[in-house]
């Protein structure tokens, strides 16, 4: 075997290894990508059988503890559309009706089954995805702006 052929074989093996590593890295990234949807976006888009984040407001009067004491059912809304959510586990302390929430999980039989539920941080914080979805629905009210207007009136 000549030097030229040996170099070509080595170059081919190196390219094959690089291609394999790239394919494995892209596959790993694809499994970890989690998209965000509002209830209105779920009505228009097919999400299939993959994990995603659902965000909106916990609908007033919708939180129901199940008899097993661990499962909670509630509805998430962006005031235009509503999605039923079921979560098995301990809810965050700040979780309550009328507050912003982001849940991660997947749709199963028309119900969003959450693996994780995140509640808003404090009285003024809302996750950017949730506030953007509420702005698109035309119902977002910025708490900082309303406090400024109240302070100016006084």
N, C-alpha and C positions, 0 to 999 in steps of 0.2 A: 504494500500500500504506500502510495506516495504521500509526501508531506501535504500537498494540496488537498487530497481526498481526506486525509486525517483532519485537517482544519475544517473542511466542510462538514464532516460528521460531528465534530465538536460544536460548531456553530449551530447545526441543526438540533443537537441535544440541548444546547443552552436555550434556544428559542422554544423548544418543546417544554422545557422546565418553566420558563417564564410564562408561557401561555397557560400552563396548568395552574401555576400559582395565581395568576390573574383571575382565571375562572373560579377558583376556590374562594378568593377574596370577594368577588362580586356575588357569589352565591351566599356567603355569610352576611354581606350587607343587605341583600334582598330579604333575608329572614328576619333582620332586625329593624327594618324600616316600618314605622308606625304612622299612618296618616291620621289627620284630624277631620272629623265631620260634625256638622251641626245637624239637628233633627230635620231641618228643611233640605239640606244637602243629601241626606239619606233617602229622601223621597224621590230624588231625581237621579241618583247614581247607584250602580250596582257595586257592592263591596265584596261579594263572594264570601268565601269561607276563610277570611284572613283577619288578623287582629287589627284593630284601629282604635282611635280615641274618639269618644263622643262627648261633646261639651254643650252646656247650656245652663239653664236655671232649673233647680228642683221645683217641680210644680207644687203649689200650695195644696195641702190635703191629700197628697198622693203617697206619702211614706207609710208603709205598712210592715210591721215586724211579723214574720211568719212564726207559726207555733213552735218550730224547732229552736227558736231563740237566737239563731246565728244568721239566718237568711233575712234579707230586707228587700222589699220590692218598692220601687218608686218610679216616677216618671220624670224625664228630662225634657224641657221644652225651650224653644226659642220664641215662644208666643205665637208662631205661625203653625208649627207642627210639634207633635209630642211623640216620644219613644218610651216604651216600657222598659225598665231596667231591673235586673235581679242581681243581687250581690250577696255572696256568702262570706262573711268575715266581720271584723270590727271596723265600723265606720269611723272616719276622722272626727275629732272633737268639734270641729267647726262646721260639720255637715248639718244642714237644716233646710227646711222648706224656704223657697224664695231666694236662696243663695246660689252663687255660681258653683259649678262642679264640672270636673273632667273625669270620665271613667274610661278605663282601658279594658277591652275585651273583644267579643265578637257576637254577631247576630246568630241566634239559634231559634228557629221556629217563630220568627217575628218578634222575639224578645231579645234585648241586648243583655248578654250574660257578662258581667264585669268581673275581671280578675283583680282590678285595683281601682279604688275611688279616691280622688284628690279633691279636697274642698278648698275654697278660697282662703287666702292668707290672712287678711284682716278686713276691716270694714270698707276699705277703699280699693283693695287689690282685686283684680279679676284677670285670670290667665288671658294672654293676648289672643289666643285662638277663640276663646269664648266671647270676648268683647268684640272681635271682628265679626263673628257670626251674628251677634245681636245687632251690630251696626248695619249689616246687610239686611237683616229682617226689619230694620227701622225702629227698634224699640230700645236701643242702648241709651242709657242716661249716665253720663260721667259724674260720679259722686263728687269729684274735686270741683267741677264747674258749678254744681248746685250749691256746694258749701260757699264758694266765692260769691255767688249771687246773693245768698242769704246774708253773708257778712256785709256786702255793700248796701243792702236794704236797711240794715240796722244803723 
